[in-house]
Amino acid sequence: MRLTGSQTWVFESKPAIIGASAVVGPEEGQGPLAGDFDFVYDNLEIDEKTWEKAERKLMEHASALALTHAGISRADLQFFIGGDLMNQIISSTFAARRIGAPYLGVFGACSTSMESLALAALIVDAGGADYALAGTASHNCTVEKQFRYPTEYGAQKPLTAQYTITGSGTAVVSSRAGGPRVTHATIGRIQDLGVKDPFNMGAAMAPAAADTIVAHFRDTGRVPEDYDLIVTGDLASVGHSIVLDLLNRAGVTMSETVLNDCGLMIYDRDKQPFAMAGGSGCGCSAVVTYGHILKKIKKGELNRVLVVATGALLSPLSYQQGESIPCIAHAVALESEEAKA
């Protein structure tokens, strides 16, 4: 690994994602990406007695499938890097108990999917492991209960609100060939423009996404046209329009045919109006990336993709005390095995 510019790692060996999995709940299984998920549960309970156990089960299931797709066992796995939105990241920590590999717990809110993937690639590229698992999960009911209002409360939400997805995405990163390559990771900086509304995450996170995208192009010398797709984590409809404006102001002209958002891709908001502005949650960019995007890379429909996962680093306590919302975005570049340098 080498550092280029001030924020971007270049992975010289281009570690490969040799196995990945996306496991989702019933609502995500009725969306436009349903055919790209590995397993769809038909109930929000995920056949468990509590929402928290349901979220943990999603991660355990996705992890087991990713290992199967990679053709390795839990005994072969050398590191697990994971995180989620729960206090003390209990979904990942309790899943790590079953996975059994040395564990690094990370928290980047909804940016955790790319934070964990960047760290897994770093470990493998540095020779610290042959196999590292990266992953995250979210559940609509656990997140609503912790950060906003219990589902049973039936609180009315503004149109800027997003719908936390129920799902888990995991990926096995390896030093051996056999899948899409992880070539770069741009580590974001905290951005806070004073937004305090937890029902407007898109507006809060958009500046972080723009800052990281600009940093990626500055550090690498690349331009938007070098990518077939640049996808943000979960800015949804509100944040998506804001990030386009911020990029234009920074001198980065971005076509809407190149820039998309996982929160807009996972639901059909016309047919699924409960999603309001779009999807969000730790699992959002994870299941879209490890389900939909990786499959398109493997089919040759995408050659080079930049995934920019965004996270709002608030807590219930900080919100109640009137704090604004610091946000972060981490970007990871993925390429097909045939991609030219």
C-alpha positions in Angstrom: 0.0 0.0 0.0 1.1 3.6 -0.6 -0.4 6.9 0.1 -1.2 9.2 -2.8 -2.1 12.8 -2.1 -3.3 13.3 1.4 -6.3 10.9 1.8 -6.1 8.1 -0.6 -4.5 4.6 -0.3 -3.4 2.8 -3.4 -3.5 -1.0 -3.0 -0.6 -2.2 -5.1 -1.6 -5.8 -5.2 -5.2 -5.0 -6.0 -6.8 -7.4 -3.5 -9.8 -9.3 -4.8 -13.3 -9.7 -3.5 -13.6 -13.5 -4.0 -16.9 -13.9 -2.3 -19.7 -11.6 -1.2 -23.3 -11.8 0.0 -26.4 -9.6 0.5 -29.2 -10.8 2.7 -32.3 -8.5 3.1 -35.8 -8.2 4.6 -39.1 -8.4 2.9 -39.4 -4.7 1.8 -36.0 -4.7 0.1 -37.0 -8.0 -1.5 -39.9 -6.2 -3.2 -37.7 -3.4 -4.6 -36.0 -3.1 -8.0 -32.8 -4.9 -7.0 -34.6 -7.9 -5.5 -33.1 -10.3 -8.1 -29.5 -9.4 -7.0 -29.9 -10.4 -3.4 -28.7 -13.8 -2.2 -31.6 -14.3 0.3 -34.8 -12.5 1.1 -36.6 -13.0 4.4 -40.4 -12.9 4.2 -40.8 -11.3 7.7 -39.2 -8.4 9.5 -38.7 -10.6 12.6 -36.2 -12.7 10.6 -37.6 -15.5 12.6 -36.2 -14.2 15.9 -37.8 -12.9 19.1 -36.2 -9.4 19.1 -35.3 -6.9 16.5 -31.7 -6.9 17.7 -31.4 -10.7 17.4 -32.9 -10.3 13.9 -30.2 -7.9 12.9 -27.5 -10.1 14.2 -28.9 -13.1 12.3 -28.8 -11.1 9.1 -25.1 -10.5 9.5 -24.4 -14.1 10.5 -26.3 -15.3 7.5 -24.6 -12.9 5.1 -21.2 -13.8 6.5 -21.8 -17.6 6.1 -22.9 -17.1 2.5 -19.9 -14.9 1.6 -17.5 -17.6 2.9 -19.4 -20.2 0.9 -19.2 -18.1 -2.2 -15.4 -17.6 -1.6 -14.9 -21.3 -1.2 -13.4 -21.1 2.2 -14.4 -22.1 5.7 -14.5 -20.1 9.0 -11.2 -21.8 9.9 -9.5 -20.2 6.9 -10.7 -16.7 7.7 -8.0 -14.6 9.4 -9.8 -11.3 10.2 -13.3 -10.0 10.5 -13.8 -6.2 10.3 -17.4 -5.1 11.0 -19.7 -2.6 12.5 -23.3 -1.4 12.7 -25.5 1.3 14.1 -26.4 -0.3 17.4 -24.9 0.9 20.7 -21.6 -0.9 21.2 -22.0 -2.3 17.7 -23.6 -5.4 19.2 -24.8 -6.9 15.9 -21.3 -7.1 14.6 -19.7 -8.0 17.9 -22.2 -10.8 18.6 -21.9 -12.1 15.1 -18.1 -12.1 15.5 -18.7 -14.5 18.4 -20.0 -17.1 16.0 -17.7 -16.2 13.1 -14.7 -16.9 15.4 -12.0 -14.9 13.5 -9.9 -12.2 15.0 -12.2 -9.2 15.1 -11.8 -5.5 14.6 -15.0 -3.6 15.4 -15.5 -0.3 13.6 -18.1 2.5 13.6 -18.7 4.9 10.8 -22.5 4.9 11.0 -23.7 4.3 7.4 -20.2 4.7 6.0 -19.2 1.5 7.8 -19.6 -0.7 4.7 -16.7 1.1 2.9 -14.7 1.8 6.1 -14.6 -2.0 6.8 -13.8 -2.9 3.1 -11.0 -0.3 3.0 -9.5 -1.7 6.2 -9.8 -5.3 5.0 -8.1 -4.4 1.7 -5.4 -2.6 3.6 -4.7 -5.7 5.8 -4.6 -8.0 2.8 -2.5 -5.7 0.7 0.1 -5.2 3.5 0.5 -9.0 3.8 -1.3 -9.2 7.1 -3.8 -11.8 5.9 -4.8 -13.9 2.9 -8.5 -13.7 3.8 -10.4 -10.9 5.6 -14.1 -10.5 5.9 -15.7 -7.0 5.9 -19.4 -6.4 6.6 -22.2 -4.5 8.2 -25.9 -4.7 8.9 -29.0 -2.7 9.8 -32.6 -3.4 10.6 -35.4 -0.9 10.2 -36.9 -1.5 13.6 -33.7 -1.5 15.7 -32.6 1.8 14.2 -36.0 3.5 14.5 -36.2 2.4 18.1 -32.7 3.6 19.0 -32.4 6.8 17.1 -36.0 8.1 16.5 -39.3 6.6 17.7 -40.3 3.0 18.2 -42.2 1.6 15.2 -45.3 1.0 17.3 -45.5 4.7 18.1 -46.6 5.6 14.6 -44.9 9.0 14.5 -45.4 11.1 11.4 -42.3 11.9 9.6 -41.4 14.7 7.2 -40.8 14.0 3.5 -37.0 14.5 4.0 -36.9 11.4 6.2 -35.4 8.2 5.0 -36.3 4.5 5.6 -33.6 2.4 7.2 -33.2 -0.8 5.2 -33.2 -4.3 6.7 -30.2 -6.2 5.4 -26.6 -7.2 5.7 -23.8 -7.2 3.2 -20.4 -8.9 3.6 -17.4 -9.5 1.4 -14.3 -11.7 1.6 -11.2 -9.9 0.5 -8.3 -12.0 -0.6 -4.7 -11.9 -1.9 -5.6 -14.5 -4.5 -7.4 -13.7 -7.8 -11.0 -14.5 -8.4 -13.2 -11.5 -8.4 -13.5 -7.7 -8.6 -10.4 -5.8 -7.4 -10.1 -3.2 -4.7 -7.7 -0.6 -6.0 -8.1 2.6 -4.0 -9.6 3.9 -0.8 -10.1 7.6 0.0 -10.6 8.1 3.7 -12.9 11.0 4.5 -12.8 13.9 6.8 -15.5 15.0 9.2 -17.8 17.6 7.7 -20.4 19.5 9.7 -22.4 22.3 8.2 -24.7 22.7 11.2 -27.6 20.5 10.3 -29.4 19.3 13.5 -32.5 17.5 12.1 -32.2 13.7 12.4 -35.0 13.4 9.9 -32.9 15.1 7.2 -29.8 12.9 6.9 -29.4 13.6 3.2 -28.7 17.3 3.8 -26.4 16.5 6.7 -24.3 13.9 4.8 -24.1 15.5 1.3 -21.1 17.8 2.2 -19.1 14.8 3.4 -19.8 12.9 0.2 -18.8 15.9 -1.9 -15.6 16.5 0.1 -14.5 12.8 -0.3 -15.3 12.7 -4.0 -13.3 15.9 -4.6 -10.4 14.5 -2.5 -10.4 11.2 -4.5 -10.1 13.0 -7.8 -7.5 15.4 -6.5 -5.3 12.6 -5.0 -5.6 10.1 -7.9 -5.7 12.5 -10.9 -8.8 10.7 -12.0 -11.9 12.4 -13.4 -15.6 11.4 -13.3 -15.4 9.9 -16.8 -12.9 7.3 -15.6 -15.8 5.6 -13.8 -18.8 3.8 -15.2 -20.6 4.5 -12.0 -20.0 6.6 -8.9 -22.5 5.8 -6.2 -23.1 7.5 -2.8 -24.2 5.6 0.2 -27.6 6.8 1.3 -28.1 10.4 0.5 -31.5 9.7 -1.0 -33.4 12.3 -3.0 -32.6 15.3 -0.8 -28.9 14.7 -0.4 -28.5 13.5 -4.0 -29.5 16.9 -5.4 -27.4 18.7 -2.8 -24.2 16.7 -3.6 -24.6 17.4 -7.3 -24.7 21.1 -6.6 -21.8 21.0 -4.2 -19.7 19.1 -6.7 -20.5 21.6 -9.4 -19.5 24.5 -7.1 -16.2 22.6 -6.5 -15.6 22.4 -10.3 -16.5 18.7 -10.6 -19.1 18.3 -13.3 -21.0 15.1 -12.7 -23.5 13.6 -15.0 -26.6 12.0 -13.4 -26.0 9.0 -15.6 -22.7 8.5 -13.7 -23.7 9.6 -10.2 -26.3 7.5 -8.4 -27.2 6.8 -4.8 -27.8 3.4 -3.1 -30.7 4.9 -1.1 -32.4 5.7 -4.4 -31.6 2.4 -6.0 -32.9 0.0 -3.4 -36.6 1.0 -3.4 -39.1 2.0 -6.0 -40.4 5.1 -4.2 -43.5 5.3 -6.4 -44.5 1.7 -5.5 -43.0 1.8 -2.1 -44.0 5.2 -0.7 -43.0 4.2 2.9 -39.4 4.8 1.8 -40.1 8.6 1.6 -36.9 10.2 0.4 -35.2 6.8 0.0 -33.3 4.2 1.8 -30.6 4.5 4.5 -28.8 2.5 7.2 -25.5 0.6 7.5 -26.9 -2.1 5.3 -27.9 0.2 2.5 -24.7 0.7 0.6 -23.5 -2.8 1.7 -26.3 -4.8 0.1 -26.4 -2.6 -3.0 -22.6 -3.0 -3.5 -22.2 -6.6 -2.5 -25.4 -7.7 -4.2 -26.2 -5.5 -7.2 -22.9 -3.7 -8.1 -20.5 -6.7 -7.8 -22.8 -8.8 -10.0 -22.8 -6.1 -12.7 -19.0 -6.0 -12.5 -18.7 -9.7 -12.8 -21.0 -9.7 -15.8 -18.9 -7.1 -17.5 -21.7 -4.5 -17.4 -19.5 -2.2 -15.2 -15.8 -1.9 -15.4 -14.8 0.6 -12.8 -17.0 1.8 -9.8 -16.4 4.3 -7.0 -18.6 3.6 -3.9 -18.8 6.5 -1.5 -20.5 5.4 1.6 -21.8 8.2 3.9 -22.4 8.3 7.6 -24.1 10.6 10.1 -22.1 10.3 13.4 -24.9 11.4 15.8 -26.2 9.7 18.8 -29.6 10.0 20.6 -27.8 11.8 23.4 -26.1 14.3 21.1 -29.3 15.1 19.3 -31.2 15.6 22.5 -28.5 18.0 23.7 -28.9 20.1 20.5 -25.6 19.2 18.9 -25.3 19.4 15.1 -24.5 16.3 13.1 -20.9 15.5 12.1 -20.7 13.4 9.0 -18.1 11.3 7.2 -17.8 9.6 3.8 -15.3 6.9 2.7 -14.8 6.0 -0.9 -13.5 2.6 -2.3 -12.7 2.1 -6.0 -13.7 -1.3 -7.4 -12.5 -2.7 -10.8 -13.1 -5.7 -12.9 -10.3 -8.2 -13.3 -9.9 -7.1 -16.9 -9.8 -3.3 -16.1 -6.8 -1.4 -17.6 -4.7 0.7 -15.2 
